[in-house]
Amino acid sequence: MKPMDRDIKIFSGSSNRALATAICRYLDLPEGQITLKRFADGETYCQVTENVRGTDVFIIQSNCPPVNEHLMELLLMLDAFKRSSANRVTAVLPYYGYARQDRKDKPRVPISAKLVADLIVAAGATRILAMDLHAPAIQGFFDIPVDHLFAAPVFVDYFEKLRIPDLVIVSPDAGGVERARAFAKRLNATLAIVDKRRDESGHARLMNLIGDVAEKNCLIVDDLVDTATTLSETVRALHKGGARGIYACFAHAVLSGTAVEKLAESNLSRTIVTDSIPLRAGAAGQARIEVLSVAELLGEAIYRIHNNSSVSSLFI
């Protein structure tokens, strides 16, 4: 619970109301009053139903499935607050959709992460609070201040309490080595890397396992799990390499298509995710998924941003 003044208001889109409620509970603030509904043709209607003139507004909205609906909802909310004379409008994005399209890796494709950033700024956001962006460089796509948090402190605290012996932190690809190395340093563990390459159809094919995992407990670390295809291949490679127990943790549980079923059929002992994206009903029990809340982490960041104090200690 934080002592707050009346010049701050927290509003939530429809993507993750449970997380927004938990953040408001941490800050001891009521949720802002806003009406969100759909017209008969599917268009989104938005109306702020309380006075926000001169206030510090925070909008909590994850761009999770249905991504386009939640993104459009966010844009309309930002525009509504801008036109309602809010003093500052911060878009709190626990999960930033379109982040994987962050560069032009093929001819004639968009850089969608940059386009979405431009849309958010144009709609009226004056600050961004995001968590575990797929690529840190996305911060530079915004022409406004960005505070980039990581769920790592939440995960590290959880696994320190488990005291798993002979722990090896595994990066499922070369791009995640820096993240895995940070986990390994804080958990006093060794590091392993999966050399993942894709064929012409875009499917991941595991080539080599770099590091010793025989008779070790492995923790796969990544920013998100979507279809779980790469995760399943990584688990098979570790199992083949003689791993004793295999765990996984992800900041964002997108879990598209048959991902939950793939997790349930895998040799994973446990999968740990955050509540940046709400899990579909029954998924946790079916696939041995445990959800850790980032409400306090985001709530503390909101508190510090509002009071113009340092947020940097929360970045690690």
N, C-alpha and C positions, 0 to 999 in steps of 0.2 A: 504494500500500500504506500502510495506517494502523496505528499501534500501538494495539491494542484490548485491553480486559481481558475477563475471563470473565463479567462481569455483563451482557453484551449477547448476544442471540441473534437471528438472522435466519431467518425462515421464509417459505416461498413457497406460495401457492395454485397451482392448475393453469393459471391464465390466461396466465402469462408466465414460465415457469421459466428461459428463457434470460437474461432481464434480471436475475432474482434471482441467478442464478449469476455474472453479470458484476459485480453489486454486491458480492457476497460476495468475489469475487476482488480487487476494489478495496480492500475493507476487511481483506483477509487473514483472513477468518473462514470456518469451515465452515458449510454450510447446516444449519439445524435439522432435526431428524428428526420428521416428521409423516406419518401415514397418511391418505390421502384416497381414497375409493372410492365406488362406487354400489351400493346394494342392488338387487335384481332389479326392484323397482317404480320405480326411478329416484331414490329418496331418497339424500341424501348422507350418508356416514359419515365422521367425523373423529375421530382420536385423536392426541394429542401423545405421542410415544414417547420423550421424554427429560425430565428434571427441569427445570422452569422457575421454580420457587419463588424469589421475590425478584429475578428477573432483569428486565432491560429488553428487552422483546420488540418486534420490528418485523415486521409481516406485509406482504409485498409481493403485491398482488393488483389487477390491472386489471379493471374491470367491462366487459370487451369481450365480443363474441359468443362463446358463448351467454350473454348478459348476465345473465339470471335465475339460471342455474346458478352462475355465478361470484359473483354477489351473495350467494346463499344459502350458498355455500361460505365466503365471507368472514365472514358472520354466525356460522356454526357455529364457525369457527376462533377468532373473538373470544370467544365464549362459553366455549370450551374453555380458552383461556388465562386468562380471568377466574377460572374455577373451579379452575384449577391454581395459583392464588396468585402469578401473575406480578406484579411490582412495578408495571410500567407497560406498557401495550400500545398501540403506535402503528400505526395502519392507514396503510400507504404505498400511495397510490392514483395510480399513474402516469396512469391514465385513469379519470375519474369518470363512470360511466354515469348516465343519466337527467338529466344536467345541463341539457339543452335545455328541459326542462319546469320552468322556474324561476320561473314567474309564472302567474297566472290570466288568460290572454289571450282566453279564450272562456268562455261561461257553462257552469257545471256540469262543470268539468274539475279534476283534482287538480294540486297543485303537487308533482310527483313528486320533484324534487330535494330538497325539504325532507323529504318522507316517508322517502327513502332515508337522509338524514342522521340522522333520528331513529332509524331502525332500527340504524344503525352504532353510534350512541352507546349505545342501549339494550342492544346485544349485548355491550358491554364495552370499546369503544375509549376510551382516555383522551387521545389526541392524534391529529391527522390530518396527514399529509404528502401534499400533492396537487400536481399539475403542470398548468398551463394549464387551469384551470377555465373552462367555457364562459362563465360570468358571474362576475366577482369577488365579487358580492354573495352567492354561495353560501357563502362563508366564514362569513357570519353565520347560516347555517342550522344550524351546529353549536354546541352549548353547551359545547364543549371547545376547547382551543387548536388553531389551524390554521396550518400553515406552507405558504404557497402559492408554489411555484417556477414559473419560466418557462423554456421551452426556448430562448428568444431568444438567450442568450449562445452556445449551441451553434451555432445557425444563423448568427449574425453572424460568428463566427469562421470558419465555412466559407466564407461569401460574401466576406469580406475577403480570403481567400486566392485566390479566383477572380479578383478585380480586374475585374469586369464593367464596361465603360465605359458612360456615359450611362444609368445605372440609375435606374429609376422604381419605387418601391414602390407596389403597388396593393392597396387594401382592397376586397374583393368586395361589401361592403355598408357602410352607415353605422355599424353597430354595431362594426365592426372598425377604425375610423379611429384610435383611440388606439393600438392595437397597431401599425398600419402606420406611424403617425407616429414611434413609438419606433424602429422599424427604420430609417426614413428618416434620422433624426437620427444614429444610430450608424454607418450606412453612407454618410453624406454624400450622400444621394440625394434626388430630388424625390418628390412624393406625388401619387397619382391615386386617385380614388374612383369606384366603380361604384354608380350609383343603382338599387338593386334593389327591385322591388316584386312582390308576389304577387297572382295573380288569385283568383277565388272558389274554385277547386279547390285552392289552396295552392301551385301551381307558380310558380317564380320567373320573372319577366319583367323583362329588363334594359331600363331606360328611357334612361338617359343616362350618358355617360362624362365625368367631371369631371376635367380635367387633360390635359396634352399628352403623348401617348405616341408620336407619329409619329417613326419612325426611332430609337426608343429601345428599350433592353432593359428588360423589365418583370418584376418579381418579385411574384407574388400571395402575400399573407401572410394566413393564417387559423389558427384554433386546431385545426380538424379538417376532414377531407374524408370524407363519408359516401357518398352515391349518386353524387357528382361531377356532378350535373346543373347546379348553380349554377356550379361551376368551369368546365364546358364552355361555358356561356353567357358567362361572363366572358372566357374565352380567345377566343371568337368576337368579342366586342366589342373586345378589344384588337387582334386581328388586323385587324378592319375599320378600326380607328383608325390603322393603319399601324405597329404595333409591329414591331421588327426581330426580337427574340428574346423568348420568354416562358418564365419559370420559375415554380415554385410551391413553397411550403414550408408544412408543416402539422405541428403537434405530434403529432396523433393521426390515424393512417391507419385509419379504421373500414372504409372501402371495402366497402360493402354492395352486394348484387345485382350489377349489371353495371358497377360503378364502374371496375374495372380495364380493362375493354374500352373504356369511354369515355375514360379517360386515354390508352390506346394509340392511339385514333383522333384525339385532339386534336392541336393544333399546339404543345403544350408541348415545349420543348427538354429539360427535366428536372424531375422532381418530387422534392423532398427531404422526408423524414419522419423521425420518431424511432422508436425501438423500444419506445415506451410500449405499443404493441399489436403482437403478432407478425403479420407479413404471411403471407398464405396462399402455399403453394408455387408458385413460378413467377411470382408477381405482379411482382416487381422487374424481371426481365428483359423481361417482356411490355409493361410500361407505362413503362419508363425511370425507375424509382423508385430513389432512393439512400437508404439508411437510416443515420442518425447515431445513435449510442448516447447515452443520457442516464444510463448507469450511474454514471459518475463524479460527475455532478451530484447524483443521488439519494444515492449513497454518501457524498459529502461532507456533505450535509445530515443524513444519519443519524448520521455521526460527530459533527457539531457538536451535534445534539440530545442525543445520549447524554452528551456532555461538558458540557452546559449552557453552550455558547458561542454566540456570535451567528450567526444564519442569514441575517440581513438582507442581507448582501453578495451572497448567491446569488439574491436576488429580482429583480435587474435583468437 
